[in-house]
Amino acid sequence: MALAVRPLKADELRAALTLFGAAIHRPPADDAGWAASARLYSPGRTFGVHADGALVATTTSFPSELAVPGGAVLPMAAVTRVGVRADHTRRGLLSAMMRAQLDDTAARGEPVATLRASEARIYGRFGYGVATRGRSVQVRADASPLRPGAPLGGTVRLVARDEIVPVLQEVHARIALRRPGGITRTEGWWAIGVGRRVHVEREHVLAAVHTGPQGDDGFAIAYPGDIPGLPRRCLDVADLHAADVAATAALWRFLLGVDLVEAVQARLRPLDEPLELLLADPRACAVTGNEDETWLRIVDVPVAFAARSYGAAEPVLLAVHDGFLEANSGVYRIADGSAERVGPLGGPVRPELECSVDALAMAYLGDRRPSELVASGWWSAPEPAAVPRADAAFATPGVPWCGTYF
């Protein structure tokens, strides 16, 4: 018998968190942990499946916004806490929940959804594709780590523990949507992403804010860490956002100059962060990994296409296939800096390029060029001459990045 997906009530949310925790091999939250975690749940946005009176699958989302190329900002569902009980996996429960959640997202007028994937093979079949990536870095600290010609930036100050969340929250809100891929953060995100470590677990923390000519325009938050196999004192940078290279340089200069620290490491930094160009010794920066960051699901392709800007290019006819949300499927004409649907699949308008909706997500924010996707088999090109035109149309001046984990 098929198990029904339904929205969960407020008194079922703690059980949902416990189920999710078990799915990623974590113990149940204590009362203090639950009090913080509960703030991430938004009314009516959590779904579950029950079997024999017990919750066996759950997913939730919280409302956010996503910056797209050209400066537009789209309403977005931030999907998180997805889990299926170990004895109920591979029965279609996840597919049923994803469909219910995407239908709900569309009904809320949110044309895009994003998530962070615990496993890379799970979400592509639901139309999610990797839209931003990040790199992990480890930087040796010494007496003068930045080169003399590196931007000096403004001033950097430490923030007292009780001020960390409100001050950083205000700075992030001011600068996060300046680049494609950036998203807004809710009060609940701050309670979990920062407040739990700072106020509940009471970890030692360094929170620094950069002030430039226009006021506060960057921040970094770091905790003591370690490097496996190396007897080094290390700082783990959990969050670093900056409005420009000068603010970025000033914050890294501060972190690398903290006493009794031999190395600073950070995960999911922007691919275009010019850290090596700032250092006196570029080899002091080791790239220890590259990872997917934002998994994007375009829920309403016409709205998403119309929202972003496009580079100057001759018209391109692109067919989009969406087996999960059929209304998105069709042929779209990208021209004159805009995009519109011009016909159904298999109709009289013949496409020059074709892709699935998850592969479209890979190019939508500018992370991948259409030519890369054609060459690697993610897109097909019935008309190869259209590929350079698509590259020109989808080109963006910078690399997309989010910097918010959830």
Secondary structure by P-SEA (a helix, b strand, c coil): cbbbbbbbcccaaaaaaaaaaaaaccccccaaaaaaaaaacccccccccccccccccccccccbbbbcccbbbbbbbbcccccccccccccaaaaaaaaaaaaaaaaacccbbbbbbccccccccccccccbbbbbbbbbbcccccccccccccbbbbbcccaaaaaaaaaaaacccccccbbbbccccccccccccccccccbbbbbbbbcccccccccccccccccccccbbbbbcbbbbccaaaaaaaaaaaaacccccccccccccccccccccccccccccccccccccccccccaaaaaaccccccccbbbbbbbbccccccbbbbbbccccccccccccccccccccccaaaaaaaccccccaaaaaaacccccccccaaaaaaaaacccbbbbbcccc
